[in-house]
Amino acid sequence: MIDSEKKFIYIYIAWIINIISFAGSMYFSNVMMLPPCTLCWYQRICIFPMSFILAAGFLLKDKNVIWYTMPLALIGWIISFYHNLLYYKVISQAIIACSSGVSCTAKQIEYLGFVTIPLMALTSLTLTIILLIKFYTAQRKA
């Protein structure tokens, strides 16, 4: 791998994380039959397209991929952070009505006593943002 292309490893890892998020989301809703709540849908709207955009950015070695993905990652992260605050009862009042379908605070899955679907989404988006920042800083140094 050429030095100038090494920075794209960050995009590749971010893509892998998003593919795992995408696949996990599909598994929870289509195999385990767990319906997503309203806030989960909004997070999906941000995560799903990033899987394709990051793949294209990596394959085409597009240096501008950060400008296409960072807004989605940040919006998804804000929604996910809010969802976690609501889920773990740090805040009690929902800004967005979670009345249609499953409640945004319903405990559907809880691994190790604390790892929930909202926490997995927040972790995925946080890692994506960190990797995009690493890509940006590596790009500026080159």
N, C-alpha and C positions, 0 to 999 in steps of 0.2 A: 504494500500500500504506500502510495506517495505521501510525503509529509503533509502537503496541502489537503489531502483527502482524509487524513487521520481524524480530523475534527468531526467528520460525518459519523463516527462511531457513536457519538452522543445522540444523533438523530436515529440511528439504528436501534439503540437501546430504548429510546423513547417510543419508537414504533413497536418494539417487542412488548413493552409495558402496556401500550394501548391495545394491542392485539389480545393480550391476556385479559384486560378489562372488558373488551368487546366480547370475547368468548365466554368469560365468566358471567357477564350480564345475560347473554343468550342462554347459558346453561341454567341460571337461576330462574329465568322466566319461562323457558320452553321445555326444559327437562324436569326441573323441580316444581314447576307450575307456581312460582311465587310471583304474583302480580306486582309490577313496579308502582311506587307511589308517585304523586305529582312531581315532587322534587327530584326523584330518581329519573323521571322522564326528561326533565330539563338538563340533568347531568349527562344523560345519554346523548342528547342533542349535541352536546359539546364533545364528548368522547368519541362517538362513532365516526364522524368525518375525519377526525385527527388520525385515525388508523390508516385511512387512504392517503391523506395529505402527507403524512410522514413517510409512508412507503414511496410515494412519488418523489418527494424531496430527497430521500436517500438514493433511490435508483438513478435519478437525473442529476444528482449532486447539485441540487438547487440551493445556493447560498441564501436565498430569500425565504426559505421554508419557515424560518422563525416568525416572519411577519404574517404568515398565513395561519400558523398554529398557536402562537402565543395568545392572541385574543380569545380563542376558544378555550385554551387551558385556563386562563385567568377568570373568565366568566364561569366556567365549570367549577373552578376552585372556590370562588365566592359562594356559589350556590351550595356546593358540598360542605363548605365550612359552616354556613348557616344551617344546613340540614343536620350536621353533627351537633351544633349547639342546641337545636330543637330536640333531636333524638336523645341526647344525654341530659336533657332537662336543665341546661344552663339558662336557656330562655324558655318561657312558657307560651308565649303568644306567637302564633304563626302569622307572618306577613302575607304569605301566599296561602290561600285556602287549600287544605289537604283533604277536602271532604269527598271528592270523587274517587271512588275505588278504595284502595287500602290506605290506612293512615300513615303519615310520614314518620310517626313515632312507633309504629308497630314493630315488635321484635320478631322478625322472620328467621333470622340466622344469627347465631352468636358463637363464634369459635373462641376457645380458651377463655370464655367468660367475658370478653370485651371486644373482640374483633367482629364488627358488624358490616353489613353491606355499605352503609354510609361511610364508615371508617375506611373500608377498602377503596371506595371511590376517592376519598380525600387523599389517601396515600398515593394512589395512582396519579392523580392530578398534581400533587406536590412533587413527586419524582419527575414527572414530565416537565414541569416548570423549571426545576433545578437543572435538568439535562439541556433544556433549551437555552438557559442562561449560560451554561458551560460551553455550549456550541457557539453562542454569540461572542463570548470572551475569547475563545480559541480562534474564532474568525477574525476578530479585531487585531489579535496578535500577529496573525499571518500576513 
